[in-house]
Amino acid sequence: MKRRLRLFCLVCCALLLPLFPAGAAGTAQNIRVLLKRPGFTDRADLYLSGAYTVAWGGSEAAFRDGSRVTAQVRDGAIILYAGSVSFRTGTQAVFRRHASGAAQTGLRFVQDGNLYPGDLTLTVTGGQLQAVLTLSVEDYLPGVVPYEMSDSFPLEALKAQAVCARTYALSHIDPARAWDVTDTTADQVFHGVSAANTNAARAVRETAGVVCMSGGALAVCYYAASNGGRTELPGTVWGGRDNPVCYAEGEDPYDLANPESPVKRARLRKDGSGLPEAVRAALDSAVANAVKAKGFSEDPAHRRLSALTGVSVSSGDLTVTASWSGRRFFYPEAEGDELYLLETPTPAPGAPAPTPQLSGWTHGGTVTVALPLFPELIRSLNLSIGGLDNEIVTVVEEEQAFRLEARRYGHGVGMSQRGAQWMAAHHSMTFDRILAFYYPGSKLMVGGTEASALPTLPAALYATPAPAASPTPRPTLMPVTGALPEGAWLASVEGIADDSSLNLRAEPNSAAEILMRLYKHQPLVVLEACEDPLWVHVRTDAAEGYVMVSFLEAVSNAN
């Protein structure tokens, strides 16, 4: 039986509780983030803000504020280049922050890009660099909240998001693993910290340490962009019976009222024109069966849909009812009446066989078909929103058509970000009331918030003689040989800075997997333009993929 959500007003406990197993009470827990979004391959460029040391084996070196370090994999080991010196660190290099006079301490992977405020461990894995950032949860959240929920959202909605993100992060800390979370939607998007996201930073500060608890443990606070007007239980979405007490199933009028909640619409015209092929084929088959039972002509030219009379959605099916018309064969009798027969009447002895005649169009009745909405039909109707095949579809009857409306972007479990936005903006609801609505079986508590003090940089490191000078590596360019295929042309990577790179991707879009980095002056064979005119299909002798054409310049292929 479906239950309406219960709305509880939770009181945030002001006591400092040792909720987190690691670290002393009052100290913020560290989290380890696997960095995938920067797209490291066999090279990473690091711009250091504040003092750092790097350790490898039994050695250690120091870098001052403002240093630029390039990490390059050579022969299975990491070589660090900083100015005119180099360090060979083996298969791992650990960058650790130290106290300094810098306003911010962290790393950037693009000059003037977002700050990653933590310690960085680089490890060679399969010839590529794997990066894991270790930082306090409170430092992590300003790099999550404005990318999971826009910085322009109301402050109370951002606070609710901060509590959800903090609770999710802390509940996923697992010392037995090599990292706790990734920086992608597989966990929570973490994009480093930007000073421009002031509202999100304030939301993190003003909810410092606040988490959702359920059953004496950290709750698992799922959230999504829009639930389409109804919250779901975890077990309904992902299967099984795991439905923690902090969740409930029910209507969400706030998400439904928000005009920014995604909605897609399609119309099924009542005259039957322009129907999706799957719907028309099912109705035609139903009518074909009906004409046999009612003595109508079985010739497809002698039957047709008259009108759609009803459309509804239930249990994942689209049910369509339509009226139809057909033509019958009949045999006139002597009195002139028309006698419709399924079989030819037996003529009198010596009389010629009767000749059937075809009637005019006659109403035949109605047929009803039920078709599964997911996955093919909802996509053919262009109603798919998030690609999860769990949209909520409703039907509104208009004068000329039945209008289908699809809502929900995401799994629908826990907090709706669009619902939280509407609650805060139009109902003046505070973050604790928002969380009570979406997690009615939870309560708020406060844990550690104070960051551990950064260690002081050992003065002796500055006095250590520098390693022997070595030039910063110039990236090796891949060869391009052989005759050009028909229609192909030769290009060179030129539209980037000397110290930058161009991503070669597995598909022609900026969200696709990065195969490798291409450096300035890399020659490429452009095989063809893509459907998206911003992208082209390219190859070298060693690699093949897709790049944005705006970064290329044509090269004469004359020998």
N, C-alpha and C positions, 0 to 999 in steps of 0.2 A: 504494500500500500504506500502510495506517495505521501510524503509529509511536507508540510510547509516549514520553511526555515524559522527557527526561533531566534528572536533578537534579544541578546543579553548585553547589558552594559557592564563591561569589565572594568575593574579598578586596577590600575597598574601598581604593583607592589613596590614601595619605595625602598625596601630593604635590599642590601647588596648580598646576593646569594651566590654561593660557590657552585654555579650550575655546571661549569665546564670542568671536565676531569683533569685536563692538563693545565699547569701554571697555577700560581697562587690566586686566591680569591682577590678580585679587584684588578687583575691583570688581564688584558684582552688576549684571547687565544689567537695563535697564528694559524693561517691557512695556506696550503700549497696549491698553486694554480698552474696547471699545464697550459702553456701559451701556444695556441694554434693560430690565432687571428693574425699575428705579425707575419706569418708565412715564412719562417726560417727554412732555408735549405742547407747548403754546406757553408753558408756565410751569414754572419749577423753583425750589424753595425750598432755599437752602443755609444750613447752620448750620456756621460755621467754628470749628475747634478749632486754636488756634495762629495765627500771623501769616500773612497771604496778601497778595499783590498781584494786581491784575488789569490786564492790558495790552490795549490796542486801538489800532490805528493807531500813532501815535507817542506816545501818552499812557499814563500809568500811575497807579494809585491804590492806596492801602494800606488793609487792613482788619485791625483788631486781633483778638486772641483773643476768642472769644465773639460775634463779629458774626453777624448774620443778614442774608442778601442774597437778594432775590427777582429772578430773571431772567425777563423777560416779552418776548415777541415783539410788536412794534408796527410795523406798516407795513414788514415785512420786515427790521427791525433789532432788536437786543437792547438793552433798557433794563434797567439794574441799579438796583434800589431798595434802599437801606440806611438805615433810619431815615427821616430827613427829606430825604435827598439822593438824587439820581439821576444816572446816567451813561448816555449813549447810546454804545454801543460798535460800532455797525455790525453786520455779519453774523457776527462772531466775538468771543468774549471768552475770554481765557486766564487762569485762576487758578493762581498758582504759590505753592508753600509756601516759607516762610522760617524761619530759626532763631528760636526764641522760648523763653520759659521754660515753655511748656505741656508737660504730661506726655505728651500725644499730639498729633500734628499731622495734620490731615486734615479731610474734610468729612463732614457727615451730611445726608441728604435728608429725614429725619424727626427731629424733636427727640428726643434721647436714643436715636436709632436706631444702627445699626451704623456704624462709622467707615470711610471710604474714604480711606486714607492716600496721597494723591498729588496731582499737578497735574491740573487739570480744564480741558478745552477744550470750550466750548459753541459750536456752529455752527448757524446757521439753515439748515435743509434742508426745502424744501417747506412753509414756514410753521411748522415745528415745530423744537424744540430737539434737536439730536443731541449727545450727551455722550460724550467719550472721556477716560478716566482714564489718566494715565501714572504708573507707580510701579515700584519695584524688584521683581523676581521674588520676593525673600524677603519683601517686604511684601505681595505679592499672595497668596501661598500660604495664610496663615492665614484668608483669606476664601474659599478654595476647599476645603481639606481637610475641614473639618467639615460641608460641604454636599454633598460627593461621598461621604464616608464619615462615619458618625456619630461625634461626639466621644466617645461612650461605648465605642467599640471599643478593643481592647487597643492599647497604645502601639506595639508592633512592627508591627501592621497599619497603624496611622496613619502610621508612618514609611515603610512601603512605599508607601502612598498619596501621601505628600509627595514621594517620589522620582519616582513616575510623573507626578504633576501638574507638578513642576518640569521634568522632561524634556519633557513635552508642550508646556508653555508656551514653553520656550526653542527648541524645534524649529519653532515657528510664528511666531517673530519675523521680520518681513519689512519692511524699511524702505521698500520700493516701494509698500506699501499704506497706506491711511489709518489702519488699526488692525491689531493682530495677532490678537486673539481677541475673542469676545463673552463676555458674562457669563451665557450660557444653556447648555443642554445641547448646543447646536450645537458648542460647544467644551468648556469646563468651567464649571460653575456657580460664579459669584463673587458673594458676597452681602455684601461688606464684612466688617469685622473686629469680632467681639464678644468682650469680655473674658471672657465665660462659657466660651468654648471653650478651656479651659486645656490639655487633652490634645493637641489638634491643634496649638496653638502650640508646645508642647514638642516634638512630633514634627518640626515644621519646623525648630526651633532645632537639634535634635540630629542632623539630617541636612543641615545647611546646605551648600548647594553641591553635594550628591551627585546625580549624574545617571547614567542608563543609556546606555552607548555600544555601538554595533554597527557593525562595518565601518569604524571610524575616524571615525564621525559620531554625532551624537545619535540615539538610537533613537526610533521613534515608539511610545510606550507606551500602546497602547489598553488600556482596562479597562472592566469592566461589573459590575453588581450580582451576577449569578449566571450561571455557564455551564451549569448543569444537570448537572454531573458530567463535562463533556467540553469541552476547549478546541478552538477552531477556528482555522484559518488565515485571514488577511485575504482571500486570493484566493477562498476558499470562500464567504465571507460577501458580499463586495462584487464578486466577479467578477474576471476577469483572472488574471494569473500573478504578481502582486506579493506575494510571500511572503518578507519579510525574514528573514535568518538568525536573528534573535533570537526567532522564534516557532517553536512546534512544536505538532503536533496530538496529542492523547492524553487519557487518562482523568484526571479530577480527583477523587480520593476525598475530598478535604477539603471541597469544595463540596457533594458528595453527602451527606457525613456531617452537615453543618450543618443542624439542624432549622429554622433561620431562612431557609434558601434557599427561595424561593417554590415551592410545589407546588400544582397544581390537579388535581382528580380527577373522573372521570365513570365511570359503570357502565353496561355493556350487559348487560341481564338475559338469562340463558340461555333463558328461556321466550319470548323475542322481544317481550315487552311493552315499551312506552315507547321504542321505537327512534327515533332521529332520522329525520326524513322522508326524507332523502337515502339513508340506509342501507336503510330499509324499501323504498323505491321500487326501488332497485337489486336487492335480493333478490327482490322480487315479479316484476321483469322476467326475472330469471334462471330463476325457477321456471316462469314462463309459457312460456319456450322449452323447458324440460325436459319439460313435460307433453305437448307436441306430439310429441316424439321417442319418448315411451314409451307413447303410446296412452291417456293419461288425458284426462278431460274438460277442455275448454278454458274452461269456464265458471269465472270467478273465484270463484264461490261454492263450487266443488268442489275448491279447492286451498288449502293453508295451510302456514305455517311450523310446524315441529314444535319445533325448538330450535336455539339457536346452539351449534355444536360447536367452534368455533375462532375466535380473534381474534388478529391480529398486526399489527405495524407494521414496514415496511421501505421504504427509499428514498422516504419521504414519503407512502406509501400506507397506508391502513387496509384490511387484508384480513380479510374476514369469511366464515366457512363456516357454513352452516346446513343442517339436514335438513328435509325437507318431506314432506307427505302429500297424497294426492289420491284422487279417486274415478274408477273406470273404467266405461265401458259394456261390457256383455257380452251374448252371445246364447246362451241355454241350448240344448244339444243333446239329442237323445232320451235319451242315457244320463244326463242330469242334470249332466254336467260343464259347467263354465263356460269358454267360449271367448272370450278377449278379442281383438277385432279392430279394426284401424284403419279398415276399410271394411265396409260392410254386406254380409253374404254374399248370394249370388244364390239366391233361393228355387227350389225344385223347380217344374216346370211345374204350374200350377194351384194351387199352395200359396200361402197368404197370406204377405205380406212379414213377415219376423221382426221382433219387437218387442224393441228393446234394453232391458236393465235396468241400473240403476245399482248399482255395488258399494258396499260399505262403505268407510270410510277405510282406505287402504293406503299403507304407507311407499313413497315414490317414489325416495329417494336423497338426495344432497347437492348443493348448489350453492355456488360460491365467487365472491365479487365483490371487486374491489380499487378503492377510491375514494381520490382525492387528499385528503390531510388539509388542505392549505392552498389557499385561505384560508377557504372557506365552512364546511367540515365541522368544523374545530377550533373555530370560533366558535359553531357551533350546539351543540356539545358543552360550551360554556363552559369550554374549556381554554386559551384565549388568555391569555397573561400580559403580555407587553410590547408586543403589537401588531405585532411584526416578522415574524410567521409563520415563526419558526425554532425553536420549542420542541422539546425532546427528549421524545418520547412513548414510554412503555413500557407493557407489558400484564402484569397479574398476574391469574392465574385464582383465583377464589373459588368457594365451593360453589354459589352461586346466580347468579353474574355474572362477567363479565370486567371487571376494574378498569383503567381507563386513567389513567395519571399523566403530567402534563406538567410539565416543569421548564425553566428558563432564563429569566432576565430580563435582556435586553440581547443584544448581538451575540455574546458568547462568545469574543471574541478577547482575548488577553492576560490580565491579572490578574482573577480573580474576587474581588470584595470580600468576599463571604461565605466563600469559600475561605480568603482571607487572615485573616479573623477567626478561623476554626476552627484554622488553623495556629498562630497566635500564642497563642490561649487554651488549646488542648488538646494542643499538641505542642511548646510553648515554642520555637517557631521565630523567629529574629531576622529583621529586615526584609530583610537581604541573602539569606538562604536562601529567603524567600518570593519575592523577585524572581528568584532563580535558577531556581526552579521554573516560573514563568510566562514568563520571558524567557531560556531556556537558552542562547541564542546571544549574550548581552550580557555586559558587564562594567561594574562601577561605577567612576566616577572623580569627582574633586572639582574644581569650578570656583570662580569668584569669589563671594564672600559679603558683602564689606564694602560697605555702602550709601554712596553719595556724600554728602558733607556738604551740608546745606542752606545756601543763600546767606543772608547777613545782610541784613536789611531796610534799605534806604537810609533814613537818618535824615531826609533832605530831604523824603521823602514825607509824614512826619508834620507837617511845617511848611507844606505846601502848603495854601492856602486851600481850603475845601470848596466844591464846586459849589453852585449856587443850590438852595435847598430845593424839594422837589417831593414831594407826598404819595404814599405807597405806593399802588399801583393797587388799586382795588376791582374784582374780576373782573366782567366784563359778563355778565349773566344773559340766557339765550336766551328769546325770547317763546314763549308758548303761547296760541294763538288758535283760534277756531272751536269748533263744537259738539263735545261729547264723543261718541265712538262708543258704540254700545250695549254696556253692560257695563263700560265704562271708568270710571275715577274720577281725580280730580285730587289730586295729592300735591305735597309740597315736601320738598327735601333739608334735614333738620334734625339728624339724629343724628351730626353731625361737629363738630369744633372750628371756631371762627371762622377760623382760619388754615390749615385743612386742606381736603381735597377728596375727592370720591367718584368712583371710576372707573366710567365707562360702558363696558361691554365688549361685544364682538361676539357672544359666546355666554354662556349662563347658567352660568358657572363662573369661579372666580377665576384660572384659568390661561389664559383666553381673551385675545385681543388687546384692549388698551385703546384705545378709539376717541377718548376725550377725558376731561378732568376736569370734574366738575360741582361747583360751589361752593355754599356754604350759602345757603339760601333759593331755590335754583333750582326753579321750578315744573316739574312733569312730568305728562304724561298716562300713567296706568298702563293699558295696553291689556289685559293678561291676566296671570294667574299662570302660572308655569312648572311643568313636571313636578317639578322640585326646588322645594319650597315656600319655600325661602330666597330665591328669585329671582323677579323680575317683569320683564315686557317693557314698556318705556317709550318715550316719544318727546317731543320738543319740535318746534317749527316747523322747526328746523334739523338735528336729529339723532335717531337711533333706535338703541336697543340694550337692554342688560340691566343691572340693578343689584340689589343686595341690599335686600330690602324692609324690613329692620330699620332702615335709615337714613332711611326716609321717614315723613312724617306726612300723614294725610289732610287735605285742605283743602276747605272748603265751596265748591261751585261756584255758589252762589246769586249772582245779579247784584244 
